[in-house]
Amino acid sequence: MTNPFVTSGYAGREYFCDRVQETEKLVSLLTNGNNVALISPRRIGKTDLIRHCFAQEAVSDKYHTFVIDIYATNSLRDFVNLFGKAILDTLRSKGKKIWERFLQTLSSLRAEIKFDADGKPIWSIGLGAITNPTITLDEIFAYLDNADKPCLIAIDEFQQITRYNDDKNVEATLRTYIQRSSNAHFVFAGSQRHLMSAMFASPSRPFYQSVAILNLKNIPMEKYEEFAAHHFQQAGKRLGQGVVKRLYEQFDGITYYLQRMMNYLFLSTPVGQTCPTEAIDSAIAEIVADSADTYTSLLMQIPEKQRMVLLAIASEGHSRNVSSGAFVKKYHLQSPSTVLSAIKGLLEKDLVTQEDGAYIVYDRLFSLWLTKRKP
């Protein structure tokens, strides 16, 4: 790797920080026949943890593994389309005998599958071709039950299924398929704690008591500091004392932002030199400036009442008692009810999130831009 601080995707165990206990526990649960709900805020590394677990020898040598991100799906048809694509994309490199087994079970869509110049299948199926998602889902699970190896499937942003409008019983449907599946086990990963908790901890919901629940925390600062110092040293560079501590506090220990900042600091530190804490301010300024046009466009798309509340939350940092008269007066907002209505809209757009009873701007770099921009 030119830069060991990876900001997108899983690059292997050498560039993966800590999570030793979490890895051991998740691998143990899955290889002992459990389904798992993995819950954490976004951007602290749950998807990379899953890929790290799937890369362990105890898993990679004995299982077919599939990762599906359903964040952008809006219907069961979307879900089925992504599910099928994820399986075929994974199997196409494993040899004709392996992927042909999947295609043989996919009778409802087999005619829609295309092949590349090397004779490997390509999932280029339009949503319109999936005329009956339930039939195709049945075929997918038929493959999983009869695959040549046991299967592990991770469904990322699983809470999204609660927003599907085309099938109000989608939770019960998936629970039935999963309960009957003897050759496949699942990781249901989600970032919206209240929705995930309701799905798996409420006695009235289909997935109640069907999984082991793991709540993923931030990587401890000492572990990340050790990881960062090691990679600087490996490259003949030094990391100044206090750099990681300041970044950790600035970004609440969220892995994505730590990696993003360390990527920049590593790049800007010459071999043989030390990266000082003073470099952090210029790094933040440049990274935020790179996104200024995007942030400006995004801000202008937000309705005025929501925009005013978003700016107030950014100024506050961690906003509590947002419906109080003091908060409304401090930021010249219309009324407590208007604030609550605006927050509902901001939550739905994923512009704001709620953690430990406080509202914060979801994108921490966007929040910094909001607080430092000129009126």
C-alpha positions as CSV (number, residue, x, y, z in Angstrom):
1,M,0.0,0.0,0.0
2,T,1.3,3.5,-0.9
3,N,-0.7,4.8,2.1
4,P,-1.5,2.4,5.0
5,F,-4.4,4.4,6.2
6,V,-7.2,3.0,4.1
7,T,-10.3,5.2,3.8
8,S,-12.5,2.9,1.7
9,G,-12.9,-0.9,1.8
10,Y,-11.0,-3.7,3.5
11,A,-7.4,-4.0,2.4
12,G,-6.3,-7.0,4.6
13,R,-5.3,-7.7,8.2
14,E,-2.1,-5.6,8.0
15,Y,-4.1,-2.4,7.5
16,F,-6.9,-3.4,9.9
17,C,-6.7,-1.9,13.4
18,D,-7.4,-4.1,16.5
19,R,-10.9,-5.6,16.9
20,V,-9.2,-8.8,18.1
21,Q,-11.9,-9.7,20.6
22,E,-14.7,-8.7,18.3
23,T,-13.3,-10.8,15.5
24,E,-12.9,-13.8,17.7
25,K,-16.4,-13.5,19.0
26,L,-18.1,-12.9,15.6
27,V,-16.2,-15.8,14.0
28,S,-17.0,-18.1,16.9
29,L,-20.7,-17.3,16.8
30,L,-21.0,-17.7,13.0
31,T,-19.0,-20.9,12.8
32,N,-21.1,-22.4,15.6
33,G,-24.4,-21.9,13.8
34,N,-25.6,-18.6,15.1
35,N,-27.2,-15.6,13.3
36,V,-25.9,-12.3,14.6
37,A,-27.2,-8.7,14.8
38,L,-24.2,-6.3,14.6
39,I,-25.2,-2.8,15.8
40,S,-23.1,0.3,15.7
41,P,-23.2,3.9,14.5
42,R,-22.1,4.4,10.9
43,R,-18.5,4.9,10.0
44,I,-16.9,3.1,13.0
45,G,-16.0,0.0,10.9
46,K,-18.7,-2.7,11.2
47,T,-18.6,-3.5,7.4
48,D,-14.8,-3.8,7.5
49,L,-15.0,-6.0,10.6
50,I,-17.4,-8.3,8.8
51,R,-15.0,-8.6,5.8
52,H,-12.1,-9.1,8.2
53,C,-13.9,-11.9,9.9
54,F,-14.8,-13.4,6.5
55,A,-11.1,-13.3,5.6
56,Q,-10.1,-15.5,8.6
57,E,-8.9,-19.0,7.7
58,A,-11.6,-20.6,9.8
59,V,-14.2,-18.9,7.5
60,S,-12.6,-18.3,4.1
61,D,-11.5,-21.9,3.6
62,K,-14.8,-23.5,4.6
63,Y,-17.6,-21.1,3.7
64,H,-19.0,-19.1,0.8
65,T,-19.3,-15.5,2.1
66,F,-21.4,-12.7,0.7
67,V,-21.8,-9.1,1.8
68,I,-24.8,-7.1,0.7
69,D,-25.3,-3.4,1.4
70,I,-29.0,-2.6,1.2
71,Y,-28.8,1.1,2.3
72,A,-30.0,2.4,-1.1
73,T,-32.9,-0.1,-1.5
74,N,-36.5,0.9,-1.2
75,S,-38.4,-2.3,-1.9
76,L,-38.3,-6.1,-1.7
77,R,-37.6,-6.1,-5.4
78,D,-34.5,-3.9,-4.8
79,F,-33.4,-6.3,-2.0
80,V,-33.8,-9.4,-4.1
81,N,-31.9,-7.8,-7.0
82,L,-28.9,-6.9,-4.9
83,F,-29.0,-10.2,-3.1
84,G,-28.8,-12.1,-6.4
85,K,-26.1,-9.8,-7.8
86,A,-23.9,-10.1,-4.6
87,I,-24.0,-13.9,-4.9
88,L,-23.2,-14.1,-8.6
89,D,-20.5,-11.4,-8.3
90,T,-18.8,-13.5,-5.6
91,L,-19.2,-16.9,-7.3
92,R,-18.1,-15.9,-10.8
93,S,-14.4,-16.0,-9.9
94,K,-14.7,-19.4,-8.3
95,G,-15.1,-21.5,-11.4
96,K,-17.9,-22.6,-13.7
97,K,-19.0,-25.5,-11.6
98,I,-19.6,-23.2,-8.6
99,W,-21.5,-20.4,-10.3
100,E,-23.4,-22.8,-12.6
101,R,-25.0,-24.4,-9.5
102,F,-26.5,-20.9,-8.7
103,L,-27.7,-20.3,-12.2
104,Q,-29.4,-23.6,-12.3
105,T,-31.6,-22.7,-9.3
106,L,-32.4,-19.2,-10.7
107,S,-34.9,-20.4,-13.3
108,S,-37.1,-17.2,-13.1
109,L,-34.1,-15.0,-14.2
110,R,-31.7,-17.4,-16.0
111,A,-32.7,-16.0,-19.4
112,E,-31.7,-12.5,-18.3
113,I,-28.2,-13.4,-17.3
114,K,-25.5,-12.2,-19.7
115,F,-22.0,-13.5,-20.2
116,D,-18.7,-11.6,-20.7
117,A,-16.0,-12.3,-23.3
118,D,-14.5,-14.9,-20.9
119,G,-17.8,-16.8,-20.6
120,K,-18.4,-15.6,-17.0
121,P,-21.9,-14.6,-16.0
122,I,-22.8,-11.0,-15.4
123,W,-25.8,-9.8,-13.3
124,S,-27.3,-7.1,-15.6
125,I,-30.9,-7.7,-14.6
126,G,-33.2,-4.7,-14.6
127,L,-35.7,-4.4,-11.8
128,G,-38.5,-4.9,-14.3
129,A,-37.3,-8.4,-15.0
130,I,-38.0,-9.4,-11.4
131,T,-41.7,-9.7,-11.8
132,N,-42.2,-11.7,-8.6
133,P,-39.6,-11.0,-6.0
134,T,-40.9,-13.7,-3.7
135,I,-40.3,-16.4,-6.3
136,T,-36.8,-15.2,-7.0
137,L,-36.1,-15.0,-3.3
138,D,-37.3,-18.6,-2.9
139,E,-34.8,-19.6,-5.6
140,I,-31.9,-17.7,-4.0
141,F,-32.6,-19.5,-0.7
142,A,-32.9,-22.8,-2.6
143,Y,-29.3,-22.2,-3.8
144,L,-28.1,-21.3,-0.3
145,D,-29.6,-24.6,1.1
146,N,-27.9,-26.7,-1.6
147,A,-24.6,-24.8,-2.1
148,D,-21.4,-26.9,-2.1
149,K,-20.2,-25.1,1.0
150,P,-22.1,-23.6,4.0
151,C,-22.8,-19.9,3.4
152,L,-22.4,-16.8,5.5
153,I,-24.3,-13.7,4.4
154,A,-23.9,-10.2,5.8
155,I,-26.7,-7.8,5.1
156,D,-25.5,-4.3,5.8
157,E,-27.9,-1.5,6.9
158,F,-30.5,-4.1,7.6
159,Q,-32.9,-1.7,9.2
160,Q,-33.7,-0.4,5.7
161,I,-36.2,-3.2,5.3
162,T,-38.5,-1.5,7.7
163,R,-39.0,1.2,5.0
164,Y,-40.1,-1.1,2.2
165,N,-43.6,-0.2,1.0
166,D,-44.2,-3.0,-1.5
167,D,-44.3,-5.7,1.2
168,K,-45.4,-4.9,4.7
169,N,-44.6,-8.4,5.8
170,V,-41.0,-8.4,4.6
171,E,-39.6,-9.0,8.2
172,A,-41.8,-12.1,8.6
173,T,-41.0,-13.3,5.1
174,L,-37.2,-13.1,5.6
175,R,-37.5,-14.5,9.1
176,T,-39.3,-17.6,7.7
177,Y,-36.7,-18.2,5.0
178,I,-33.8,-17.7,7.4
179,Q,-35.3,-19.9,10.0
180,R,-35.7,-22.8,7.5
181,S,-32.2,-22.4,6.1
182,S,-29.9,-25.1,7.4
183,N,-26.8,-24.3,5.2
184,A,-26.6,-20.5,5.7
185,H,-26.2,-18.1,8.6
186,F,-26.5,-14.3,8.6
187,V,-25.0,-11.2,10.0
188,F,-27.6,-8.4,10.2
189,A,-25.6,-5.2,10.4
190,G,-27.3,-1.9,11.2
191,S,-26.4,1.7,12.2
192,Q,-29.7,3.0,13.5
193,R,-29.8,1.6,17.0
194,H,-33.4,2.3,17.8
195,L,-34.7,0.5,14.6
196,M,-32.3,-2.4,15.0
197,S,-33.1,-2.8,18.7
198,A,-36.9,-2.7,17.9
199,M,-36.5,-5.4,15.3
200,F,-34.5,-7.8,17.4
201,A,-35.5,-7.1,21.0
202,S,-39.3,-6.5,20.7
203,P,-41.4,-9.6,21.4
204,S,-43.9,-8.4,18.8
205,R,-41.4,-8.5,15.9
206,P,-40.6,-11.6,13.8
207,F,-36.8,-11.5,14.5
208,Y,-37.3,-11.5,18.3
209,Q,-34.8,-13.8,20.0
210,S,-33.5,-15.1,16.7
211,V,-30.0,-13.7,16.9
212,A,-27.0,-13.0,19.1
213,I,-26.7,-9.2,19.5
214,L,-23.3,-7.5,19.3
215,N,-22.9,-3.8,19.9
216,L,-19.8,-2.5,18.3
217,K,-17.9,0.3,20.2
218,N,-15.1,2.6,19.0
219,I,-11.6,1.3,18.8
220,P,-9.8,2.3,22.0
221,M,-7.6,5.3,21.5
222,E,-4.5,3.5,22.8
223,K,-5.0,0.7,20.2
224,Y,-5.4,3.2,17.4
225,E,-2.4,5.2,18.5
226,E,-0.3,2.0,18.5
227,F,-1.6,1.2,15.0
228,A,-0.9,4.6,13.6
229,A,2.6,4.9,15.1
230,H,3.5,1.5,13.7
231,H,2.7,2.4,10.2
232,F,4.5,5.7,10.4
233,Q,7.6,3.9,11.7
234,Q,7.3,1.2,9.0
235,A,7.6,4.0,6.4
236,G,10.5,5.8,8.1
237,K,8.4,8.5,9.6
238,R,7.5,9.6,13.1
239,L,4.1,10.5,14.6
240,G,4.2,13.4,17.1
241,Q,3.0,12.9,20.6
242,G,-0.6,13.9,21.0
243,V,-1.6,13.8,17.4
244,V,-3.9,10.7,17.7
245,K,-5.3,12.0,21.0
246,R,-6.3,15.3,19.5
247,L,-7.9,13.6,16.5
248,Y,-9.6,11.1,18.6
249,E,-11.2,13.8,20.7
250,Q,-12.0,16.0,17.7
251,F,-13.9,13.2,15.9
252,D,-15.2,11.2,18.9
253,G,-13.1,8.2,18.0
254,I,-15.0,7.5,14.8
255,T,-12.8,5.2,12.7
256,Y,-13.6,6.7,9.3
257,Y,-12.5,10.3,10.3
258,L,-9.4,9.0,12.1
259,Q,-8.4,7.1,8.9
260,R,-9.2,10.1,6.7
261,M,-7.1,12.4,8.7
262,M,-4.2,10.0,9.2
263,N,-4.2,9.3,5.5
264,Y,-3.6,13.0,4.8
265,L,-1.1,13.4,7.6
266,F,0.9,10.4,6.4
267,L,0.9,11.7,2.9
268,S,2.1,15.2,3.9
269,T,4.9,14.0,6.3
270,P,8.2,13.5,4.5
271,V,10.3,10.4,5.2
272,G,12.6,11.0,8.2
273,Q,10.3,13.7,9.5
274,T,7.9,14.0,12.4
275,C,4.2,14.8,12.0
276,P,3.4,17.5,14.6
277,T,0.0,18.3,16.2
278,E,0.1,21.6,14.4
279,A,-0.4,19.8,11.1
280,I,-3.9,18.8,12.1
281,D,-5.5,22.2,11.6
282,S,-4.2,22.6,8.0
283,A,-5.2,19.0,7.2
284,I,-8.7,19.6,8.4
285,A,-8.9,22.9,6.5
286,E,-7.8,21.4,3.3
287,I,-10.0,18.3,3.5
288,V,-13.0,20.5,4.3
289,A,-12.2,22.9,1.5
290,D,-12.1,20.1,-1.0
291,S,-15.7,19.4,-0.2
292,A,-16.9,23.0,0.0
293,D,-18.8,23.0,-3.3
294,T,-20.6,19.8,-2.4
295,Y,-21.5,21.1,1.0
296,T,-22.7,24.4,-0.4
297,S,-25.0,22.6,-2.8
298,L,-26.3,20.3,-0.1
299,L,-27.0,23.1,2.2
300,M,-29.0,25.0,-0.4
301,Q,-31.2,21.9,-1.0
302,I,-32.4,21.8,2.6
303,P,-35.6,23.6,3.4
304,E,-35.1,26.8,5.3
305,K,-36.5,25.7,8.7
306,Q,-34.5,22.5,8.6
307,R,-31.4,24.5,7.5
308,M,-31.7,26.8,10.5
309,V,-32.0,23.9,12.9
310,L,-29.1,22.1,11.2
311,L,-26.9,25.2,11.7
312,A,-27.9,25.5,15.3
313,I,-27.0,21.8,16.0
314,A,-23.6,22.3,14.2
315,S,-22.9,25.3,16.3
316,E,-23.8,23.5,19.5
317,G,-21.8,20.4,18.6
318,H,-23.8,18.0,20.8
319,S,-27.3,19.4,21.1
320,R,-29.5,18.5,24.0
321,N,-32.8,19.9,25.1
322,V,-33.5,21.1,21.5
323,S,-37.1,21.8,22.2
324,S,-36.3,24.0,25.2
325,G,-37.1,27.7,25.1
326,A,-33.4,28.5,25.7
327,F,-32.3,26.6,22.6
328,V,-35.0,28.2,20.5
329,K,-34.1,31.7,21.7
330,K,-30.3,31.2,21.5
331,Y,-30.5,30.3,17.8
332,H,-33.5,32.5,16.8
333,L,-35.7,29.6,15.8
334,Q,-39.4,29.8,15.4
335,S,-40.8,27.5,18.1
336,P,-40.1,24.2,19.9
337,S,-42.6,22.4,17.7
338,T,-40.9,23.7,14.6
339,V,-37.6,22.5,15.8
340,L,-38.9,19.0,16.5
341,S,-40.5,18.9,13.1
342,A,-37.3,20.0,11.4
343,I,-35.2,17.4,13.3
344,K,-37.6,14.7,12.1
345,G,-36.8,15.7,8.5
346,L,-33.1,16.0,9.1
347,L,-33.1,12.5,10.7
348,E,-34.9,11.0,7.7
349,K,-32.3,12.6,5.4
350,D,-29.4,11.2,7.5
351,L,-28.1,14.8,8.0
352,V,-28.5,14.5,11.7
353,T,-28.2,11.6,14.0
354,Q,-28.9,11.0,17.7
355,E,-26.3,9.5,20.1
356,D,-26.6,9.2,23.8
357,G,-29.5,11.7,23.9
358,A,-27.8,14.4,21.9
359,Y,-28.3,15.4,18.3
360,I,-25.2,15.9,16.1
361,V,-24.6,16.6,12.4
362,Y,-23.9,13.1,11.0
363,D,-21.0,14.1,8.7
364,R,-18.4,15.6,11.1
365,L,-16.5,17.3,8.3
366,F,-19.8,18.9,7.1
367,S,-20.4,20.1,10.7
368,L,-16.9,21.8,10.7
369,W,-17.7,23.4,7.4
370,L,-21.0,24.7,8.7
371,T,-19.4,26.3,11.8
372,K,-16.6,27.9,9.9
373,R,-18.4,29.1,6.8
374,K,-19.0,32.8,6.1
375,P,-22.6,33.9,6.5
